[in-house]
């Protein structure tokens, strides 16, 4: 009886919902400010279009974007009810370099649940203050002063890799590089030592945790509520876990921050300057009127650790594979290194290595084909703007993925081929966007360059590597936030280089 009485109301609500839905669809297709832009009808109607490719097709959205630009418009395509994607070098500059008034799109960045770190801060002034405070720690001068932090880890990387020589067992170089990069960033930024490189088969729990988190990040971006379920489950399961989890890193970080806050004199007793020196002390001249909160510092640490390990690890992996895959490239690189570094027992510095032209070109090509962040990172236009010659109304979310710059055939002929020689043209540097561009570019890129010179320089001078059961097809990746190599990792048989 009650159901019968409620039936008219249910029918009315269903009818109202249907009417509102039809009206919304009609508005988005016919009257929305982006209605004139080309793109698939489904994408204009709902953001679920993107979710389908990102989640159900497991990181296939970037591939789909290539198809959309080929089908609907080379320069611009509507990819959501309020979103545009561009494919033009001028558009990249307009959005990320010149579009300083554009802000990061909260619909994308807020889902990472790190509102108080430099990567995801929405407020431009707040983000600028954080960058100004941290920038001295990542300046070229600071990196050169702390080069020993990097070189010690690279020496350990080479020793650990060569320990596989006697057995003839293949080395998982993908995880080896990520292990080295994590050890560097943990020491450089926090003076913490997790000895990631010491783990058997380079399978430290931190490396495995980041592999899992990066592959699942698009699920959380599209289904934000899952984050809270995961946090709750982790809290419930924590007492029963026999192995460490990322929560233990936060626990350690909280303990360190509490100790340094109670005893600020300990800041001067660290082996070297860390982010704690920058964030636990007011710096009013840079806009930081009081110490950053512990929560904010932990988020910053999380971001620096994840970005520092993944970007460098992927670039070294991609570069090593393609150098080994092309004998002429390998021979040229090894010959240059051996000529400049005749006695490999004598250390060679970062500044000496960066003077080697072919190594430099190899690193740039490695960055180009590893891309950094491959997913388009959206910005919100707050005033009517012109992007690549197109009038874009305020409130629009705009983006251009790094792959669309790095695979541009007008800039990089045969863009999917590894050709270090293409970087003999100095003008190409402006099109290398693995660290992004503009005021929100990667904070740690100077450290990243240093790591890549030392890692690839030392590895190809000291280790004779041969690909093992790894093909070009294995370099295909899923476009999650960063490339996820899903087929298999880079495997090599190694011995000491003569």
C-alpha positions as CSV (number, residue, x, y, z in Angstrom):
1,X,0.0,0.0,0.0
2,X,2.8,2.4,1.0
3,X,4.6,1.6,-2.3
4,X,1.4,2.3,-4.3
5,X,1.0,5.6,-2.5
6,X,4.6,6.6,-3.2
7,X,4.5,5.5,-6.9
8,X,3.2,8.9,-8.2
9,X,6.0,10.7,-6.4
10,X,8.6,8.3,-7.6
11,X,7.3,8.7,-11.2
12,X,7.3,12.5,-10.8
13,X,10.9,12.5,-9.5
14,X,12.0,10.1,-12.3
15,X,10.3,12.4,-14.9
16,X,12.0,15.5,-13.4
17,X,15.4,13.8,-13.4
18,X,14.9,12.7,-17.0
19,X,13.8,16.2,-18.1
20,X,16.8,17.8,-16.3
21,X,19.1,15.3,-17.9
22,X,17.8,15.9,-21.4
23,X,18.0,19.6,-20.9
24,X,21.6,19.3,-19.7
25,X,22.5,17.2,-22.7
26,X,20.8,19.7,-25.1
27,X,22.6,22.6,-23.5
28,X,26.0,21.0,-23.7
29,X,25.6,20.0,-27.3
30,X,23.9,23.2,-28.6
31,X,24.3,26.2,-26.4
32,X,27.4,25.6,-24.3
33,X,30.3,28.0,-24.9
34,X,32.4,25.1,-26.2
35,X,29.7,23.8,-28.6
36,X,31.5,25.1,-31.6
37,X,34.6,23.1,-30.9
38,X,35.0,19.7,-32.7
39,X,34.9,16.5,-30.8
40,X,32.9,13.3,-30.1
41,X,29.3,13.8,-29.0
42,X,29.7,11.6,-26.0
43,X,32.6,13.6,-24.7
44,X,30.7,16.8,-25.0
45,X,27.8,15.3,-23.0
46,X,29.7,13.6,-20.1
47,X,33.1,13.3,-18.4
48,X,32.4,9.5,-18.2
49,X,33.8,9.4,-21.7
50,X,37.3,10.1,-20.3
51,X,36.7,7.8,-17.4
52,X,36.0,4.9,-19.8
53,X,39.4,5.2,-21.4
54,X,41.4,6.1,-18.3
55,X,39.9,3.3,-16.1
56,X,38.1,0.7,-18.0
57,X,40.6,0.8,-20.9
58,X,43.4,1.1,-18.4
59,X,45.3,4.2,-19.3
60,X,44.2,4.4,-23.0
61,X,43.1,8.0,-23.0
62,X,46.3,9.4,-24.5
63,X,46.0,6.9,-27.3
64,X,42.4,7.9,-27.8
65,X,43.4,11.6,-27.9
66,X,45.7,10.9,-30.8
67,X,42.7,9.3,-32.7
68,X,40.5,12.3,-31.8
69,X,42.9,14.8,-33.2
70,X,43.2,12.8,-36.4
71,X,39.5,12.6,-36.7
72,X,38.1,15.9,-35.5
73,X,40.8,18.5,-35.5
74,X,44.6,18.6,-35.6
75,X,44.9,21.6,-33.2
76,X,42.0,21.4,-30.8
77,X,39.4,18.9,-29.7
78,X,36.6,19.0,-27.1
79,X,37.3,16.1,-24.7
80,X,34.7,16.9,-22.0
81,X,31.7,19.1,-21.4
82,X,34.0,21.9,-20.3
83,X,37.4,20.6,-21.5
84,X,39.6,21.2,-24.5
85,X,42.8,19.4,-25.5
86,X,45.4,21.0,-27.8
87,X,48.0,19.6,-30.1
88,X,50.2,22.5,-31.1
89,X,53.6,23.8,-29.8
90,X,52.2,27.3,-29.6
91,X,49.3,26.0,-27.5
92,X,51.7,24.4,-25.1
93,X,53.5,27.7,-24.6
94,X,50.2,29.6,-24.3
95,X,48.9,27.2,-21.6
96,X,51.9,26.4,-19.5
97,X,54.5,29.1,-20.1
98,X,52.6,32.2,-21.0
99,X,49.3,31.4,-19.3
100,X,50.5,32.3,-15.9
101,X,47.0,33.4,-14.9
102,X,45.7,29.9,-15.5
103,X,45.3,27.7,-12.4
104,X,45.5,24.0,-12.0
105,X,42.2,22.3,-12.5
106,X,40.9,21.1,-9.1
107,X,38.8,18.3,-10.7
108,X,42.1,16.6,-11.6
109,X,44.6,17.7,-8.9
110,X,42.3,17.6,-5.9
111,X,41.7,13.9,-6.4
112,X,45.4,13.4,-5.4
113,X,44.5,14.5,-1.9
114,X,47.7,16.6,-1.4
115,X,46.2,20.1,-1.3
116,X,49.2,21.5,0.6
117,X,52.1,20.5,-1.6
118,X,53.7,22.5,-4.4
119,X,52.4,20.1,-7.1
120,X,48.7,20.4,-6.3
121,X,48.3,23.8,-4.7
122,X,45.6,25.6,-6.6
123,X,46.2,29.2,-5.4
124,X,49.0,30.7,-7.6
125,X,50.3,32.9,-4.8
126,X,50.5,30.1,-2.4
127,X,52.2,27.9,-4.9
128,X,54.7,30.7,-5.7
129,X,55.6,31.1,-2.1
130,X,56.2,27.4,-1.7
131,X,58.4,27.3,-4.8
132,X,60.3,30.4,-3.7
133,X,61.0,28.7,-0.3
134,X,62.1,25.4,-1.7
135,X,63.9,26.6,-4.9
136,X,67.3,27.3,-3.3
137,X,67.5,23.7,-2.2
138,X,67.1,22.6,-5.8
139,X,69.1,25.3,-7.6
140,X,72.1,24.2,-9.7
141,X,74.4,25.6,-7.1
142,X,72.8,23.5,-4.4
143,X,72.9,20.4,-6.5
144,X,76.6,20.9,-7.2
145,X,77.3,21.3,-3.5
146,X,75.4,18.1,-2.7
147,X,76.7,16.1,-5.7
148,X,78.3,13.6,-3.4
149,X,74.8,12.6,-2.2
150,X,74.0,11.6,-5.8
151,X,77.4,10.1,-6.7
152,X,77.5,7.8,-3.6
153,X,74.2,6.3,-4.6
154,X,75.3,5.9,-8.2
155,X,78.5,4.2,-7.1
156,X,76.3,1.8,-5.0
157,X,74.0,1.2,-8.0
158,X,77.0,0.2,-10.2
159,X,78.4,-2.1,-7.5
160,X,75.0,-3.8,-6.9
161,X,74.4,-4.2,-10.6
162,X,77.9,-5.8,-11.2
163,X,77.2,-8.2,-8.3
164,X,75.0,-10.1,-10.9
165,X,78.0,-10.6,-13.2
166,X,79.4,-13.8,-11.7
167,X,76.1,-15.6,-11.7
168,X,75.0,-14.5,-15.1
169,X,71.5,-13.8,-13.7
170,X,69.7,-11.0,-15.5
171,X,69.2,-7.7,-13.7
172,X,65.9,-5.9,-13.5
173,X,67.4,-2.5,-14.4
174,X,64.0,-0.8,-14.3
175,X,63.8,-1.4,-10.6
176,X,67.5,-0.8,-10.1
177,X,67.2,2.7,-11.5
178,X,64.1,3.4,-9.5
179,X,65.9,2.2,-6.4
180,X,68.8,4.5,-7.0
181,X,66.6,7.5,-7.7
182,X,64.6,6.8,-4.5
183,X,67.8,6.5,-2.4
184,X,69.0,9.8,-3.9
185,X,65.8,11.8,-3.2
186,X,65.3,10.4,0.3
187,X,68.9,11.4,1.2
188,X,69.0,14.7,-0.7
189,X,65.6,16.0,0.5
190,X,65.4,14.5,4.0
191,X,68.8,13.1,5.0
192,X,67.0,9.8,5.4
193,X,68.4,6.4,4.5
194,X,66.1,3.6,3.6
195,X,68.8,1.7,1.7
196,X,66.5,0.9,-1.2
197,X,69.3,-0.3,-3.3
198,X,70.2,-3.1,-0.8
199,X,66.9,-5.0,-1.4
200,X,67.1,-8.4,-3.0
201,X,66.4,-8.2,-6.8
202,X,65.9,-4.4,-6.3
203,X,62.4,-5.2,-4.9
204,X,62.4,-2.9,-1.9
205,X,58.9,-2.4,-0.6
206,X,59.0,1.3,-1.4
207,X,59.7,0.5,-5.1
208,X,56.8,-2.0,-5.2
209,X,54.5,0.5,-3.4
210,X,55.1,3.2,-5.9
211,X,54.7,0.8,-8.8
212,X,51.3,-0.1,-7.4
213,X,50.2,3.4,-6.6
214,X,51.1,4.9,-10.0
215,X,49.3,2.2,-11.9
216,X,46.1,2.8,-9.9
217,X,46.2,6.6,-9.7
218,X,43.6,7.1,-12.5
219,X,41.1,5.0,-10.6
220,X,41.3,7.4,-7.6
221,X,41.2,10.5,-9.9
222,X,37.9,9.2,-11.4
223,X,36.4,7.7,-8.3
224,X,37.5,10.0,-5.5
225,X,35.5,8.3,-2.8
226,X,37.7,5.2,-3.1
227,X,40.5,7.1,-1.5
228,X,38.7,7.3,1.8
229,X,37.9,3.6,1.7
230,X,41.5,2.8,1.0
231,X,42.6,5.0,3.9
232,X,40.1,3.3,6.2
233,X,41.2,-0.2,5.1
234,X,44.9,0.7,5.6
235,X,44.2,1.9,9.1
236,X,42.3,-1.3,9.9
237,X,44.9,-3.6,8.4
238,X,48.0,-1.8,9.7
239,X,48.3,-3.8,13.0
240,X,48.2,-7.1,11.1
241,X,50.8,-6.2,8.4
242,X,54.1,-8.0,8.7
243,X,55.9,-5.8,6.1
244,X,56.3,-2.0,6.0
245,X,53.8,0.2,4.1
246,X,53.9,3.8,3.0
247,X,52.1,4.6,6.2
248,X,55.4,3.8,8.0
249,X,57.1,6.5,6.0
250,X,54.5,9.0,7.2
251,X,54.9,7.7,10.8
252,X,58.7,8.2,10.5
253,X,58.2,11.6,9.0
254,X,55.8,12.7,11.8
255,X,58.3,11.6,14.4
256,X,61.1,13.5,12.7
257,X,59.0,16.7,12.4
258,X,57.9,16.4,16.1
259,X,61.5,16.1,17.1
260,X,62.8,19.0,15.0
261,X,59.9,21.2,16.2
262,X,60.7,20.5,19.8
263,X,64.4,20.8,19.3
264,X,65.0,23.3,16.4
265,X,68.7,23.3,17.1
266,X,68.8,19.8,15.5
267,X,68.2,21.4,12.1
268,X,71.8,22.6,12.1
269,X,73.1,19.2,13.0
270,X,71.8,17.4,9.9
271,X,74.4,16.1,7.4
272,X,73.2,18.8,4.9
273,X,70.3,21.1,4.3
274,X,67.0,19.4,3.8
275,X,63.4,20.6,3.1
276,X,63.0,20.7,6.9
277,X,65.4,23.7,7.0
278,X,63.3,25.5,4.4
279,X,59.8,24.7,5.7
280,X,60.1,24.6,9.5
281,X,61.5,28.1,9.7
282,X,59.5,31.3,8.8
283,X,60.8,33.1,5.7
284,X,58.8,36.2,5.5
285,X,60.9,37.7,2.7
286,X,59.6,34.8,0.5
287,X,56.0,35.0,1.8
288,X,56.2,32.2,4.4
289,X,55.2,34.1,7.5
290,X,55.2,31.0,9.8
291,X,56.5,27.4,9.6
292,X,54.6,25.1,7.3
293,X,52.3,22.7,9.0
294,X,53.5,19.1,9.6
295,X,50.7,17.9,7.3
296,X,51.9,20.2,4.5
297,X,55.5,19.1,4.9
298,X,54.5,15.4,4.8
299,X,52.5,16.0,1.6
300,X,55.5,17.8,0.1
301,X,57.8,14.9,1.1
302,X,55.4,12.4,-0.5
303,X,55.3,14.4,-3.7
304,X,59.1,14.9,-3.9
305,X,59.7,11.2,-3.2
306,X,57.2,9.9,-5.8
307,X,58.3,12.4,-8.5
308,X,62.0,12.0,-7.8
309,X,61.9,8.3,-8.1
310,X,59.6,7.9,-11.1
311,X,60.8,10.5,-13.6
312,X,64.5,9.7,-13.3
313,X,63.9,6.0,-13.1
314,X,61.8,5.9,-16.2
315,X,64.2,8.2,-18.2
316,X,67.2,6.0,-17.3
317,X,65.2,2.8,-18.2
318,X,64.1,4.2,-21.6
319,X,67.5,5.6,-22.4
320,X,69.3,2.4,-21.5
321,X,67.0,0.2,-23.6
322,X,67.3,2.3,-26.7
323,X,71.0,2.7,-26.5
324,X,71.4,-1.1,-26.1
325,X,68.9,-1.7,-28.9
326,X,70.9,0.4,-31.4
327,X,74.5,-0.8,-31.7
328,X,75.7,2.3,-33.4
329,X,74.3,4.5,-30.6
330,X,75.8,2.3,-28.0
331,X,79.2,2.3,-29.7
332,X,79.3,6.1,-30.1
333,X,78.3,6.6,-26.4
334,X,80.8,4.1,-25.0
335,X,83.5,5.4,-27.2
336,X,82.9,9.0,-26.0
337,X,82.9,8.0,-22.4
338,X,86.0,5.8,-22.7
339,X,87.9,8.6,-24.4
340,X,87.0,11.2,-21.8
341,X,87.2,8.9,-18.9
342,X,90.1,6.6,-19.5
343,X,90.7,5.5,-15.9
344,X,87.3,4.6,-14.6
345,X,88.6,4.2,-11.1
346,X,89.1,8.0,-11.0
347,X,85.8,9.8,-10.3
348,X,84.2,11.9,-13.0
349,X,82.0,14.8,-11.9
350,X,78.7,15.9,-13.1
351,X,80.2,19.1,-14.6
352,X,82.7,17.0,-16.5
353,X,80.1,14.6,-17.8
354,X,77.7,17.3,-19.0
355,X,80.4,18.6,-21.3
356,X,80.2,15.3,-23.3
357,X,78.1,16.1,-26.3
358,X,76.9,12.7,-27.2
359,X,76.0,11.7,-23.7
360,X,74.0,15.0,-23.5
361,X,72.1,14.1,-26.6
362,X,71.4,10.6,-25.3
363,X,69.9,12.0,-22.1
364,X,67.7,14.5,-24.0
365,X,66.4,11.8,-26.2
366,X,65.8,9.6,-23.2
367,X,63.7,12.3,-21.6
368,X,61.8,13.0,-24.8
369,X,60.7,9.3,-25.1
370,X,60.0,8.9,-21.4
371,X,58.0,12.1,-21.4
372,X,57.8,12.7,-17.6
373,X,54.1,13.1,-16.9
374,X,52.2,11.6,-19.9
375,X,48.7,12.5,-18.9
376,X,47.5,15.9,-20.0
377,X,47.7,18.2,-16.9
378,X,44.7,20.6,-17.1
379,X,44.6,24.3,-16.4
380,X,41.5,26.5,-15.9
381,X,41.1,29.7,-18.0
382,X,39.7,32.4,-15.8
383,X,39.4,35.1,-18.4
384,X,38.7,34.9,-22.1
385,X,42.0,33.9,-23.7
386,X,43.5,33.0,-27.0
387,X,45.3,29.7,-27.2
388,X,47.0,28.8,-30.5
389,X,44.8,31.3,-32.3
390,X,41.5,29.9,-30.8
391,X,39.3,32.0,-28.5
392,X,38.7,30.1,-25.3
393,X,35.9,31.2,-23.0
394,X,36.5,31.7,-19.2
395,X,36.0,28.7,-17.0
396,X,37.3,26.2,-19.6
397,X,39.7,23.5,-18.7
398,X,42.6,23.3,-21.2
399,X,45.5,20.9,-21.5
400,X,48.2,19.5,-23.8
401,X,50.0,16.3,-23.0
402,X,53.8,16.1,-23.3
403,X,53.6,13.3,-25.8
404,X,51.9,15.6,-28.3
405,X,55.0,17.8,-28.1
406,X,57.5,15.0,-28.1
407,X,55.8,13.1,-31.0
408,X,55.2,16.2,-33.2
409,X,56.5,15.2,-36.6
410,X,57.1,18.8,-37.6
411,X,59.6,19.2,-34.8
412,X,60.9,15.6,-34.4
413,X,60.9,13.7,-37.7
414,X,60.3,10.0,-37.1
415,X,59.4,10.9,-33.5
416,X,59.2,7.3,-32.2
417,X,62.7,6.5,-33.2
418,X,65.6,7.1,-30.8
419,X,67.9,9.5,-32.6
420,X,70.3,11.4,-30.2
421,X,71.8,13.2,-33.2
422,X,68.6,15.2,-33.6
423,X,69.7,17.3,-30.6
424,X,72.6,18.7,-32.5
425,X,70.1,21.4,-33.3
426,X,70.1,23.7,-30.2
427,X,66.7,25.2,-31.0
428,X,65.0,21.9,-30.1
429,X,65.6,22.4,-26.4
430,X,62.5,24.6,-26.2
431,X,60.4,21.6,-27.2
432,X,61.7,19.2,-24.5
433,X,58.9,19.3,-21.9
434,X,59.6,16.2,-19.8
435,X,59.9,18.5,-16.8
436,X,57.1,20.7,-18.1
437,X,57.6,24.5,-18.6
438,X,56.8,27.8,-16.9
439,X,56.3,28.6,-13.2
440,X,54.8,25.2,-12.3
441,X,57.5,23.2,-13.9
442,X,59.2,20.4,-12.0
443,X,60.9,21.8,-8.9
444,X,63.6,19.2,-8.9
445,X,64.7,19.2,-12.5
446,X,68.3,20.4,-11.7
447,X,68.7,17.3,-9.5
448,X,67.1,15.1,-12.2
449,X,69.6,16.3,-14.8
450,X,72.5,15.6,-12.4
451,X,71.2,12.1,-11.6
452,X,70.8,11.2,-15.3
453,X,74.3,12.3,-16.2
454,X,75.8,10.4,-13.3
455,X,73.7,7.3,-13.7
456,X,74.0,6.9,-17.5
457,X,77.6,8.1,-17.6
458,X,78.7,5.6,-14.9
459,X,76.6,2.7,-16.1
460,X,77.8,2.8,-19.7
461,X,81.4,3.5,-18.7
462,X,81.6,0.8,-16.1
463,X,79.0,-1.9,-17.0
464,X,78.9,-3.9,-20.2
465,X,75.1,-4.5,-20.6
466,X,73.3,-6.8,-23.0
467,X,69.5,-6.9,-23.4
468,X,67.9,-10.0,-22.0
469,X,64.5,-11.1,-23.2
470,X,63.4,-7.4,-23.6
471,X,62.1,-6.2,-26.9
472,X,60.9,-2.9,-28.4
473,X,57.3,-4.0,-27.6
474,X,58.2,-4.1,-23.9
475,X,58.8,-0.3,-24.0
476,X,55.1,0.2,-24.7
477,X,53.4,1.7,-21.7
478,X,50.1,2.6,-20.1
479,X,49.6,6.3,-19.8
480,X,48.6,6.5,-16.2
481,X,50.0,9.7,-14.6
482,X,53.4,8.7,-15.7
483,X,54.4,5.8,-18.1
484,X,53.7,2.4,-16.6
485,X,55.6,-0.4,-18.3
486,X,53.1,-3.2,-18.0
487,X,54.5,-6.0,-20.2
488,X,57.8,-6.6,-18.4
489,X,60.7,-4.7,-17.0
490,X,64.0,-3.9,-18.7
491,X,66.3,-7.0,-18.1
492,X,70.0,-7.1,-18.9
493,X,72.9,-9.5,-18.5
494,X,75.9,-7.6,-17.2
495,X,79.6,-7.8,-16.8
496,X,82.3,-5.2,-16.0
497,X,83.2,-2.9,-18.8
498,X,86.9,-3.0,-19.9
